[in-house]
Amino acid sequence: MVFGKIDYINLLPFHVFLKRASLPNAFKRSCEHQKSVPSSINRKFRKRVVDAAFISSIESKRKSITPLPIGIVAQKNVKSVILKKGVAKRDPASATSNMLARVLGLEGEVFIGDRALKLYLQEPDAYIDLAQIWHDKYHLPFVFARLCVNVRQSFYKKLSAKFVQRPIKIPNYILHTYAKERGIAAHDIKEYLKLISYSIQKKEQKALFIFLKKAKRLKKPSS
């Protein structure tokens, strides 16, 4: 079993959950060996280098992919998917966030992940929070990624169900390690994680449907 790990703070609760879970050590080691940014994990998943991973929402719609009902969700604002108005420039790490900017009709430079969170915290008025704009427009959460599987569907289904059963408490030593590595205060990490949810239910499904439908229209060649 090989799991593709996106090493961003927004998935820190899931990584802590995996660390505590009664799972083979080889599986836990695979998470560290296949660690990368979302766009790279998307490619590894398509090539079946990894069995399962959190895949960008825009990529998870492929017919060959089996998504599970958990993902990375912003109920309102998110602080880690932002845009600085100006000349359009994509963040190569995330296909979904780049498309979200287009769906919202916003032009500028897109930033995602821990780097984006740090930028936003340093100068919030300089950036637009894309999840907040989406919520203001549609009154729905935004699903940035979904847990998808290539094989061992029943195993990952049980694992994901256990993950969403109760909130995951992040040990202080892990919080402080991430704070030091990412240059973001432990308090800010805790506050940021309050903005993230993981269960994909009716509201999240509706939001996903709207986003993918609008993204598909944008991808169609003009007549």
ABEGO torsion letter per residue (X at the ends): XBBBBBBBAAAAAAAAAAAABBBBAAAAAAAAABBBBAAAAAAAAAAGABABBBBBAAAAABAABBBBABBBBBABBAGABBBBBEBBBBBAABAAAAAAAAAAGBBEBBBBEAAAAAAAAABAAABBBAAAAAAAAAGBBBBABBBBBABGAAAAAAAAAAAAABBBBBBAAAAAAAAAAAGBBAAAAAAAAAABBABBBAAAAAAAAAAAAAAAAAABBBX
